């Protein structure tokens, strides 16, 4: 996009939006191609490696291509979510174990008297 100058503030909301779009296009750029989005993405990745840009320092917007979010592939996101779920489940089990252990240790004399007197699960409720 050629250089442009804006000499006045935007008058309407649509003009403001157009100025923002032009500013973003000037700073970032838009690639319009007859190739599919995956081919364009692979070509950009090849150029990135060649010139030494940061990996995925661009955003691709398309209809049928979304294999990366937050610079992670879908497979990496699934693995990350599975690890997060496993760690959460482990913390839950450890927390419940500690809670029950503290409860029993705190009330050991009270529970021992009930057990000595013949208390059962049926009579406790």
Residue frames as a rotation matrix with the C-alpha (Angstrom) as fourth column:
UNK 1
0.589 0.808 0.000 0.00
0.808 -0.589 0.000 0.00
0.000 0.000 -1.000 0.00
UNK 2
-0.105 -0.657 0.746 1.47
0.548 -0.664 -0.508 3.36
0.830 0.356 0.430 -0.92
UNK 3
-0.759 -0.246 -0.603 2.24
0.647 -0.393 -0.653 5.88
-0.076 -0.886 0.457 1.75
UNK 4
0.065 0.826 0.560 -0.63
0.575 -0.489 0.656 8.13
0.815 0.279 -0.507 2.73
UNK 5
-0.950 -0.309 -0.045 -1.19
0.229 -0.590 -0.774 11.06
0.212 -0.746 0.632 5.04
UNK 6
0.105 0.981 -0.165 -4.25
0.890 -0.019 0.456 11.83
0.444 -0.194 -0.875 7.09
UNK 7
-0.701 -0.434 0.567 -4.51
0.278 -0.897 -0.342 15.57
0.657 -0.082 0.749 7.67
UNK 8
-0.308 0.683 0.662 -7.69
-0.813 -0.551 0.189 15.54
0.494 -0.480 0.725 9.75
UNK 9
-0.803 0.099 0.588 -9.32
-0.356 0.712 -0.605 13.33
-0.479 -0.695 -0.536 12.37
UNK 10
-0.844 0.528 0.094 -12.03
0.448 0.599 0.664 10.95
0.294 0.602 -0.742 11.21
UNK 11
-0.729 0.629 0.271 -15.48
-0.630 -0.771 0.094 12.50
0.268 -0.102 0.958 10.98
UNK 12
0.411 0.909 -0.063 -17.66
-0.844 0.406 0.352 9.37
0.345 -0.091 0.934 11.12
UNK 13
0.370 -0.205 0.906 -17.42
-0.573 0.717 0.397 5.95
-0.731 -0.666 0.148 12.67
UNK 14
0.874 -0.036 0.485 -16.98
0.356 0.727 -0.587 4.27
-0.331 0.685 0.649 9.28
UNK 15
0.716 -0.663 0.218 -14.22
-0.240 -0.527 -0.815 6.72
0.655 0.532 -0.537 8.40
UNK 16
0.289 -0.588 0.755 -12.51
-0.947 -0.059 0.316 5.93
-0.141 -0.806 -0.574 11.71
UNK 17
0.582 -0.011 0.813 -12.72
-0.086 0.993 0.075 2.22
-0.809 -0.113 0.577 10.94
UNK 18
0.934 -0.237 0.267 -11.32
0.306 0.144 -0.941 2.83
0.185 0.961 0.207 7.44
UNK 19
0.509 -0.786 0.351 -8.39
-0.711 -0.614 -0.344 4.79
0.486 -0.074 -0.871 8.91
UNK 20
0.291 -0.369 0.883 -7.64
-0.722 0.520 0.456 1.93
-0.628 -0.770 -0.115 11.29
UNK 21
0.788 0.042 0.615 -7.73
0.281 0.863 -0.419 -0.59
-0.548 0.503 0.668 8.43
UNK 22
0.847 -0.495 0.194 -5.41
0.009 -0.352 -0.936 1.57
0.531 0.795 -0.293 6.34
UNK 23
0.362 -0.729 0.581 -3.01
-0.924 -0.362 0.122 2.01
0.121 -0.581 -0.805 9.26
UNK 24
0.378 -0.181 0.908 -2.91
-0.377 0.865 0.330 -1.73
-0.845 -0.467 0.259 9.90
UNK 25
0.900 -0.045 0.433 -2.40
0.395 0.504 -0.768 -2.46
-0.184 0.863 0.471 6.20
UNK 26
0.712 -0.673 0.199 0.42
-0.418 -0.635 -0.650 0.06
0.564 0.379 -0.733 6.04
UNK 27
0.125 -0.683 0.719 2.18
-0.984 0.007 0.178 -1.47
-0.127 -0.730 -0.671 9.05
UNK 28
0.022 -0.068 0.997 1.39
-0.351 0.934 0.072 -5.11
-0.936 -0.352 -0.004 8.45
UNK 29
-0.693 -0.223 -0.685 0.33
-0.714 0.083 0.695 -5.85
-0.098 0.971 -0.217 4.94
UNK 30
0.340 0.824 0.453 -2.17
-0.509 0.566 -0.648 -8.09
-0.791 -0.011 0.612 3.25
UNK 31
-0.837 -0.545 -0.044 -1.39
-0.364 0.496 0.788 -11.01
-0.407 0.676 -0.614 1.00
UNK 32
0.381 0.924 -0.044 -3.98
-0.606 0.214 -0.766 -11.84
-0.698 0.318 0.641 -1.63
UNK 33
-0.706 -0.696 -0.130 -3.28
-0.606 0.498 0.621 -14.98
-0.367 0.517 -0.773 -3.58
UNK 34
0.148 0.733 -0.664 -4.96
-0.911 0.362 0.198 -17.45
0.386 0.575 0.721 -5.86
UNK 35
-0.529 -0.411 -0.742 -3.34
-0.096 0.898 -0.429 -20.27
0.843 -0.155 -0.515 -3.89
UNK 36
0.554 0.724 -0.412 -4.97
0.320 0.272 0.907 -21.88
0.769 -0.634 -0.081 -0.90
UNK 37
0.768 -0.155 0.622 -4.13
-0.545 -0.668 0.506 -20.67
0.337 -0.728 -0.598 2.60
UNK 38
0.828 -0.480 0.291 -1.98
0.138 0.676 0.724 -23.67
-0.544 -0.559 0.626 3.48
UNK 39
0.427 -0.682 0.594 0.29
0.880 0.162 -0.447 -23.10
0.208 0.714 0.669 0.47
UNK 40
0.471 -0.206 0.858 0.63
-0.033 -0.976 -0.216 -19.40
0.881 0.073 -0.467 1.33
UNK 41
0.891 -0.106 0.441 1.39
-0.450 -0.088 0.888 -20.29
-0.055 -0.990 -0.126 4.95
UNK 42
0.686 -0.668 0.289 4.10
0.585 0.742 0.328 -22.74
-0.434 -0.056 0.899 3.93
UNK 43
0.323 -0.557 0.765 5.66
0.708 -0.395 -0.586 -20.15
0.629 0.730 0.267 1.62
UNK 44
0.633 -0.057 0.772 5.65
-0.398 -0.879 0.261 -17.52
0.664 -0.473 -0.579 4.37
UNK 45
0.906 -0.312 0.287 7.24
-0.133 0.434 0.891 -20.02
-0.402 -0.845 0.351 6.77
UNK 46
0.501 -0.750 0.432 9.96
0.865 0.449 -0.223 -20.74
-0.026 0.485 0.874 4.19
UNK 47
0.296 -0.354 0.887 10.66
0.287 -0.853 -0.436 -17.01
0.911 0.384 -0.151 3.78
UNK 48
0.875 0.068 0.479 10.66
-0.415 -0.404 0.815 -16.55
0.249 -0.912 -0.326 7.57
UNK 49
0.775 -0.611 0.162 13.38
0.383 0.657 0.649 -19.14
-0.503 -0.441 0.744 7.97
UNK 50
0.336 -0.654 0.678 15.36
0.880 -0.038 -0.473 -17.66
0.336 0.755 0.563 5.12
UNK 51
0.122 -0.257 0.959 15.38
0.064 -0.962 -0.266 -14.10
0.990 0.093 -0.101 6.51
UNK 52
-0.698 -0.504 -0.509 15.45
0.461 0.228 -0.858 -15.08
0.548 -0.833 0.073 10.21
UNK 53
-0.280 0.684 0.673 12.07
-0.644 -0.654 0.397 -13.78
0.712 -0.323 0.624 11.38
UNK 54
-0.696 0.157 0.701 10.43
-0.601 0.405 -0.688 -15.06
-0.392 -0.901 -0.188 14.53
UNK 55
-0.937 0.348 -0.002 8.38
0.306 0.826 0.473 -18.18
0.167 0.442 -0.881 13.86
UNK 56
-0.095 0.994 0.061 4.72
0.943 0.070 0.326 -17.34
0.320 0.089 -0.943 13.18
UNK 57
-0.685 -0.159 -0.711 5.20
0.443 -0.866 -0.233 -13.60
-0.578 -0.475 0.663 13.44
UNK 58
-0.861 0.476 -0.182 2.14
-0.440 -0.514 0.737 -13.19
0.257 0.714 0.652 11.26
UNK 59
-0.426 0.812 0.400 -1.59
-0.210 0.341 -0.916 -13.92
-0.880 -0.474 0.025 11.43
UNK 60
-0.977 0.183 -0.107 -3.37
-0.055 0.269 0.962 -15.87
0.204 0.946 -0.253 8.73
UNK 61
-0.381 0.921 0.082 -7.10
-0.442 -0.104 -0.891 -15.39
-0.812 -0.376 0.447 8.37
UNK 62
-0.770 0.157 -0.619 -8.97
-0.555 0.314 0.770 -17.85
0.316 0.936 -0.155 6.23
UNK 63
0.183 0.979 0.087 -12.01
-0.941 0.149 0.303 -20.04
0.284 -0.138 0.949 6.12
UNK 64
0.892 0.267 -0.365 -10.63
-0.242 0.964 0.112 -23.57
0.381 -0.012 0.924 6.13
UNK 65
0.141 -0.929 -0.342 -7.18
0.421 0.369 -0.828 -23.29
0.896 -0.027 0.444 7.70
UNK 66
0.472 -0.045 0.880 -6.71
-0.719 -0.597 0.355 -22.97
0.510 -0.801 -0.314 11.42
UNK 67
0.618 -0.278 -0.735 -4.02
0.353 0.934 -0.057 -25.38
0.703 -0.225 0.675 12.54
UNK 68
-0.473 -0.795 -0.381 -2.27
0.722 -0.101 -0.685 -23.04
0.506 -0.598 0.621 14.93
UNK 69
0.714 0.598 0.364 -3.45
0.184 -0.663 0.726 -21.03
0.675 -0.451 -0.583 17.92
UNK 70
0.873 -0.427 0.237 -1.05
-0.434 -0.456 0.777 -19.10
-0.223 -0.781 -0.583 20.15
UNK 71
0.098 -0.888 -0.449 1.82
-0.965 0.024 -0.259 -20.41
0.241 0.459 -0.855 18.03
UNK 72
-0.603 -0.204 0.771 0.85
-0.473 0.870 -0.140 -24.01
-0.642 -0.449 -0.621 18.89
UNK 73
-0.738 0.373 -0.562 -0.54
-0.399 0.430 0.810 -26.71
0.544 0.822 -0.168 16.66
UNK 74
0.295 0.943 0.156 -3.82
-0.783 0.145 0.604 -28.42
0.547 -0.300 0.781 17.49
UNK 75
0.459 -0.187 -0.868 -1.95
0.282 0.958 -0.058 -31.58
0.842 -0.218 0.493 18.53
UNK 76
-0.654 -0.753 -0.065 0.22
0.351 -0.226 -0.909 -29.57
0.670 -0.618 0.413 20.96
UNK 77
-0.464 0.579 0.670 -2.87
-0.757 -0.652 0.039 -27.90
0.460 -0.489 0.741 22.42
UNK 78
0.592 0.696 -0.407 -4.53
-0.410 0.695 0.591 -31.28
0.694 -0.183 0.697 22.98
UNK 79
0.049 -0.661 -0.749 -1.40
0.588 0.625 -0.513 -32.62
0.807 -0.416 0.419 24.73
UNK 80
-0.822 -0.355 0.445 -1.23
-0.066 -0.717 -0.694 -29.47
0.566 -0.599 0.566 26.85
UNK 81
-0.033 0.901 0.433 -4.90
-0.865 -0.243 0.438 -29.81
0.500 -0.360 0.788 27.85
UNK 82
0.611 0.209 -0.763 -4.43
0.041 0.955 0.295 -33.50
0.790 -0.212 0.575 28.72
UNK 83
-0.414 -0.826 -0.383 -1.42
0.560 0.101 -0.822 -32.65
0.718 -0.555 0.421 30.90
UNK 84
-0.710 0.224 0.667 -3.38
-0.505 -0.822 -0.262 -29.85
0.490 -0.523 0.697 32.58
UNK 85
0.392 0.917 -0.068 -6.28
-0.665 0.334 0.668 -32.25
0.635 -0.217 0.741 33.24
UNK 86
0.361 -0.322 -0.875 -3.96
0.428 0.891 -0.151 -34.90
0.829 -0.319 0.460 34.68
UNK 87
-0.741 -0.670 0.049 -2.22
0.300 -0.396 -0.868 -32.40
0.600 -0.628 0.495 36.97
UNK 88
-0.405 0.681 0.610 -5.59
-0.768 -0.615 0.178 -31.00
0.497 -0.397 0.772 38.12
UNK 89
0.600 0.637 -0.483 -6.92
-0.313 0.743 0.592 -34.50
0.736 -0.204 0.645 38.86
UNK 90
-0.045 -0.719 -0.693 -3.74
0.612 0.528 -0.588 -35.36
0.789 -0.451 0.417 40.78
UNK 91
-0.856 -0.247 0.454 -3.98
-0.128 -0.750 -0.649 -32.17
0.501 -0.613 0.611 42.85
UNK 92
0.062 0.961 0.268 -7.65
-0.791 -0.117 0.601 -32.94
0.609 -0.249 0.753 43.56
UNK 93
0.579 0.125 -0.806 -6.84
0.177 0.946 0.273 -36.43
0.796 -0.301 0.525 44.83
UNK 94
-0.458 -0.825 -0.332 -3.94
0.593 -0.005 -0.805 -35.18
0.663 -0.566 0.491 46.97
UNK 95
-0.697 0.248 0.673 -6.10
-0.483 -0.856 -0.185 -32.38
0.530 -0.454 0.716 48.41
UNK 96
0.414 0.909 -0.043 -8.95
-0.616 0.315 0.722 -34.74
0.670 -0.272 0.691 49.29
UNK 97
0.307 -0.391 -0.868 -6.52
0.515 0.835 -0.194 -37.21
0.801 -0.387 0.457 50.88
UNK 98
-0.762 -0.642 0.084 -4.97
0.312 -0.478 -0.821 -34.43
0.568 -0.600 0.564 52.99
UNK 99
-0.371 0.710 0.598 -8.39
-0.725 -0.624 0.292 -33.12
0.581 -0.325 0.746 54.00
UNK 100
0.645 0.618 -0.450 -9.62
-0.246 0.725 0.643 -36.55
0.724 -0.304 0.620 55.14
UNK 101
-0.019 -0.745 -0.667 -6.33
0.649 0.498 -0.575 -37.25
0.760 -0.444 0.474 56.93
UNK 102
-0.835 -0.270 0.479 -6.50
-0.102 -0.780 -0.618 -33.96
0.540 -0.565 0.624 58.85
UNK 103
0.058 0.944 0.324 -10.16
-0.772 -0.163 0.614 -34.58
0.633 -0.286 0.720 59.73
UNK 104
0.634 0.163 -0.756 -9.41
0.169 0.925 0.340 -38.05
0.755 -0.343 0.559 61.09
UNK 105
-0.361 -0.855 -0.372 -6.33
0.649 0.056 -0.758 -36.91
0.669 -0.515 0.535 63.04
UNK 106
-0.702 0.144 0.697 -8.23
-0.401 -0.890 -0.220 -33.96
0.588 -0.434 0.682 64.50
UNK 107
0.157 0.892 0.425 -11.19
-0.960 0.037 0.277 -36.09
0.232 -0.451 0.862 65.62
UNK 108
-0.402 -0.390 -0.828 -9.39
-0.330 0.906 -0.266 -39.38
0.854 0.166 -0.493 66.39
UNK 109
-0.992 0.042 0.120 -10.55
-0.103 0.288 -0.952 -39.54
-0.074 -0.957 -0.281 70.04
UNK 110
-0.256 0.963 -0.081 -14.18
-0.792 -0.257 -0.554 -38.82
-0.554 -0.078 0.829 69.11
UNK 111
0.207 0.306 -0.929 -14.14
-0.869 0.494 -0.031 -41.38
0.449 0.814 0.368 66.30
UNK 112
-0.711 -0.533 -0.459 -12.40
-0.261 0.806 -0.531 -44.00
0.653 -0.258 -0.712 68.51
UNK 113
-0.791 0.487 0.369 -15.12
-0.381 0.080 -0.921 -43.74
-0.478 -0.870 0.122 71.16
UNK 114
0.171 0.900 -0.401 -17.83
-0.930 0.013 -0.368 -44.26
-0.326 0.436 0.839 68.55
UNK 115
0.023 -0.223 -0.975 -16.04
-0.663 0.726 -0.182 -47.26
0.748 0.650 -0.131 67.08
UNK 116
-0.919 -0.393 -0.025 -15.47
-0.226 0.580 -0.783 -48.80
0.322 -0.714 -0.622 70.55
UNK 117
-0.541 0.794 0.277 -19.16
-0.516 -0.054 -0.855 -48.42
-0.663 -0.606 0.439 71.33
UNK 118
-0.464 0.325 0.824 -20.09
0.532 0.846 -0.034 -50.37
-0.708 0.422 -0.566 68.24
UNK 119
0.216 0.535 -0.817 -21.05
-0.372 -0.728 -0.575 -47.52
-0.903 0.428 0.042 65.91
UNK 120
-0.225 -0.203 0.953 -21.55
0.751 0.587 0.302 -48.53
-0.620 0.784 0.021 62.32
UNK 121
-0.974 -0.168 0.153 -21.97
0.226 -0.663 0.713 -46.62
-0.018 0.729 0.684 59.12
UNK 122
-0.306 0.944 0.122 -25.74
0.600 0.091 0.795 -47.08
0.739 0.316 -0.594 59.31
UNK 123
0.392 0.502 -0.771 -26.05
0.920 -0.192 0.343 -45.51
0.025 -0.843 -0.537 62.76
UNK 124
-0.526 -0.688 -0.499 -23.80
0.677 -0.695 0.244 -42.53
-0.515 -0.210 0.831 61.99
UNK 125
-0.910 0.163 0.381 -26.19
0.201 -0.632 0.749 -40.96
0.363 0.758 0.542 59.51
